[in-house]
Amino acid sequence: MSFSDQVPTEILDLARSARRVTVLTGAGMSAESGVPTFRDAQTGLWERFDPAELATPGAWEEDPAQCWAWYAWRASLVRGAEPHPGHLALAQWQARPGVDLRISTQNVDDLHERAGSTVLAHVHGDLFALRCADCGAPADIGYPHVVEPVAHLDPVSCAVCGGLIRPGVVWFGEALPEQAFQDFRGVLQRFGTQLQAGW
Ligand SMILES: [Zn+2]
């Protein structure tokens, strides 16, 4: 049975004739590529840590080397994953002449981009867009390569101010990136959807 046999004809017709398409993706999209969802049970070294406690400004302030080591590990998992057919299908759809398809994602990985898509907004930040925790200057470096998880890795220092370089993700308790948030809101508004106050 082919994919098109499993999808109702009305949906297929709508998709084929659509000219303006908005796609919102979340953790399940990356999980299909083997990237563990944020709230999945952690294994091995990180088993006893709660991701919701590691991904906070407080965790960074308390132990930046531990936080950096955890993100270096997560980055290595992402680098080891490949876009799946869903990512590729979106990229092909986006490339179709006459189609305006905009992708907003809650995912911090780069699987959409590696599939060939342009992502309008990473509303929870971008794992690989490293920046200084103090002055905010972008850092043109990558994570250290880790084959096995390690408990601590010293973060790199900012070339501008000497502060520590941090992941480009949005931590619990932090504001969403302004531009990504505005882009995301713009997408919803073109469908007449208003964000609830306090969202
Ligand atoms: Zn700095």
Residues whose N, C-alpha, C, O or C-beta is under 5 A from the ligand:
A	BS01	ZN	C132 D134 C135 G136 A137 C158 V160 C161 G162 G163
